[in-house]
Amino acid sequence: MLTSQSEDNVGGTFHYRAYENAELVSSKQLTTFSDHRFSLDTPDHISLPQYVDYLHSYVDKFALEPLIKLGCRVTSIEPIAKISDQPWKHRVKYVDKHQGDKERMFDCSHVAICTGLHVEPNVPTIPGIENVHGEVFHSSQYKRRSQLTGKDVLIMGCGETAMGKYPPPYTAQLLTFMQT
């Protein structure tokens, strides 16, 4: 088994794209691994730093660090011609940024693709947005409550980030707009 992580740390989005006071939406019971549970005194909804610490504890508990390639972005996965009496194999090519972006490869029988839902922001084209007086930004650029403290805020969307990032009393006025 080998795991490739394009970031330099375990935890991906939870480590690199977190915002102040963010908590997991799913409970610890749904988020935990069956062979490494959260303690009973852990809150039901943990913070993102707590979750990243949990992932590190999992890696440590099962000595997985040698099997994780950090800073390695997968560039292609191709099937290798099947020989009649052998199982299917795939060739995985990746770029290792710690080796001068050298392309490397390995062969494997199974592939799990976990690209991350929130790696690339999905910024819609909104006619007229250029006419807005004030700051306009995607939720991926929001990191601290102080960015919006005392401001009138319009949120367009209904996803987890739209519903959980901007609670009063930090904003002067908060309006949420959803269209499905």
C-alpha positions as CSV (number, residue, x, y, z in Angstrom):
1,M,0.0,0.0,0.0
2,L,1.2,3.5,-0.8
3,T,-0.7,6.8,-0.3
4,S,0.2,9.9,-2.2
5,Q,-0.7,13.3,-0.7
6,S,-0.1,16.4,-2.8
7,E,0.2,18.6,0.3
8,D,3.2,18.5,2.8
9,N,1.1,17.3,5.7
10,V,-1.6,14.7,6.5
11,G,-5.0,16.2,6.6
12,G,-5.3,18.0,3.3
13,T,-8.2,20.4,3.3
14,F,-8.6,20.1,7.1
15,H,-5.0,21.3,7.5
16,Y,-4.5,23.8,4.7
17,R,-7.9,25.3,3.9
18,A,-9.4,25.7,7.3
19,Y,-10.9,28.9,8.8
20,E,-11.0,30.2,12.3
21,N,-13.2,28.2,14.7
22,A,-14.2,25.7,12.0
23,E,-15.7,22.4,13.2
24,L,-16.5,19.2,11.4
25,V,-20.1,19.0,10.3
26,S,-20.3,15.3,10.9
27,S,-20.1,14.0,14.4
28,K,-17.1,12.2,15.9
29,Q,-19.1,8.9,15.7
30,L,-19.4,9.2,11.9
31,T,-15.9,10.6,11.4
32,T,-13.8,8.3,13.5
33,F,-12.1,5.1,12.2
34,S,-13.5,1.9,13.8
35,D,-10.0,0.8,14.9
36,H,-9.1,4.1,16.5
37,R,-12.0,5.8,18.2
38,F,-12.2,9.3,19.8
39,S,-12.3,9.3,23.5
40,L,-15.7,9.5,25.2
41,D,-14.9,13.0,26.5
42,T,-14.2,14.4,23.0
43,P,-16.9,16.9,21.9
44,D,-19.4,15.5,19.3
45,H,-18.2,18.1,16.7
46,I,-14.5,18.6,16.8
47,S,-12.4,21.5,15.4
48,L,-10.4,21.0,12.3
49,P,-7.1,21.2,14.2
50,Q,-8.4,18.5,16.5
51,Y,-9.3,16.3,13.5
52,V,-5.8,16.9,11.9
53,D,-4.3,15.8,15.3
54,Y,-6.5,12.7,15.2
55,L,-5.3,11.8,11.7
56,H,-1.7,12.2,12.8
57,S,-2.4,9.9,15.8
58,Y,-3.9,7.3,13.4
59,V,-0.8,7.5,11.3
60,D,1.4,7.1,14.4
61,K,-0.7,4.3,15.9
62,F,-0.4,2.1,12.8
63,A,3.1,3.2,11.7
64,L,1.8,4.5,8.4
65,E,4.3,7.3,7.8
66,P,6.6,5.2,5.5
67,L,3.6,4.4,3.3
68,I,2.6,8.1,2.8
69,K,4.3,10.1,0.1
70,L,3.9,13.8,1.1
71,G,4.3,16.5,-1.5
72,C,3.5,14.1,-4.4
73,R,0.8,15.0,-6.9
74,V,-0.5,12.1,-9.0
75,T,-0.4,13.0,-12.7
76,S,-1.8,9.9,-14.3
77,I,-3.2,6.4,-13.6
78,E,-3.1,3.9,-16.5
79,P,-4.0,0.2,-16.7
80,I,-1.1,-2.1,-17.4
81,A,-1.9,-4.9,-20.0
82,K,-3.4,-7.8,-18.2
83,I,-1.6,-11.1,-18.3
84,S,-4.1,-13.9,-18.3
85,D,-3.2,-15.5,-14.9
86,Q,-2.3,-12.3,-13.0
87,P,-4.6,-9.7,-11.5
88,W,-5.1,-6.3,-13.1
89,K,-2.3,-3.8,-12.4
90,H,-2.2,0.0,-12.8
91,R,0.8,2.3,-13.3
92,V,0.6,5.5,-11.2
93,K,2.7,8.4,-12.2
94,Y,3.3,11.3,-9.8
95,V,5.5,14.4,-9.4
96,D,7.6,14.6,-6.2
97,K,8.1,18.2,-5.3
98,H,10.8,17.2,-2.8
99,Q,12.8,15.7,-5.5
100,G,12.8,18.7,-7.9
101,D,9.4,17.8,-9.4
102,K,10.9,14.6,-10.7
103,E,8.3,12.3,-12.2
104,R,8.2,8.9,-10.5
105,M,5.9,5.9,-10.8
106,F,4.8,2.7,-9.1
107,D,2.6,-0.2,-10.1
108,C,-0.4,-1.4,-7.9
109,S,-3.4,-3.7,-8.1
110,H,-5.9,-1.3,-6.5
111,V,-6.5,2.5,-6.7
112,A,-8.6,4.7,-4.5
113,I,-9.0,8.2,-5.8
114,C,-9.6,10.8,-3.1
115,T,-9.2,14.1,-4.9
116,G,-10.8,16.3,-2.2
117,L,-14.0,18.1,-2.7
118,H,-12.7,21.5,-1.6
119,V,-9.3,21.7,-3.2
120,E,-10.3,24.0,-6.0
121,P,-12.8,26.7,-5.3
122,N,-15.9,26.7,-7.6
123,V,-16.4,30.3,-8.4
124,P,-19.5,30.9,-10.4
125,T,-19.9,33.7,-13.0
126,I,-22.3,36.2,-11.6
127,P,-23.4,38.9,-14.1
128,G,-23.1,42.4,-12.4
129,I,-20.8,41.3,-9.6
130,E,-18.2,43.9,-10.8
131,N,-20.7,46.6,-9.8
132,V,-20.7,45.6,-6.1
133,H,-19.2,48.4,-4.0
134,G,-17.1,46.7,-1.3
135,E,-15.2,43.5,-1.1
136,V,-16.3,40.4,-2.9
137,F,-14.6,37.1,-2.3
138,H,-15.2,33.3,-2.4
139,S,-15.6,31.5,0.9
140,S,-12.2,29.8,0.3
141,Q,-10.6,33.2,1.0
142,Y,-12.3,33.5,4.4
143,K,-9.9,32.7,7.2
144,R,-10.8,34.9,10.2
145,R,-13.9,36.4,11.6
146,S,-12.2,39.7,11.8
147,Q,-12.4,39.9,8.0
148,L,-16.2,40.6,8.4
149,T,-16.4,42.1,11.9
150,G,-18.8,45.0,11.9
151,K,-19.6,44.8,8.1
152,D,-22.8,44.3,6.3
153,V,-22.5,40.8,4.7
154,L,-24.5,39.1,1.9
155,I,-23.8,35.4,1.6
156,M,-24.8,33.7,-1.7
157,G,-25.1,30.0,-1.3
158,C,-26.4,27.3,0.9
159,G,-23.5,24.9,1.4
160,E,-21.7,24.1,4.7
161,T,-19.4,27.1,4.4
162,A,-22.3,29.5,3.7
163,M,-24.2,28.4,6.7
164,G,-21.5,28.0,9.2
165,K,-18.8,30.6,8.6
166,Y,-20.4,33.9,9.4
167,P,-22.5,33.9,12.5
168,P,-23.7,37.0,14.3
169,P,-22.7,38.9,16.4
170,Y,-19.5,39.4,14.4
171,T,-21.2,41.0,11.4
172,A,-23.2,44.3,11.5
173,Q,-25.9,42.8,9.3
174,L,-26.1,39.3,7.8
175,L,-28.3,38.3,4.8
176,T,-28.2,34.9,3.2
177,F,-29.4,34.4,-0.4
178,M,-30.0,30.9,-1.8
179,Q,-31.1,29.8,-5.2
180,T,-31.4,26.1,-6.0
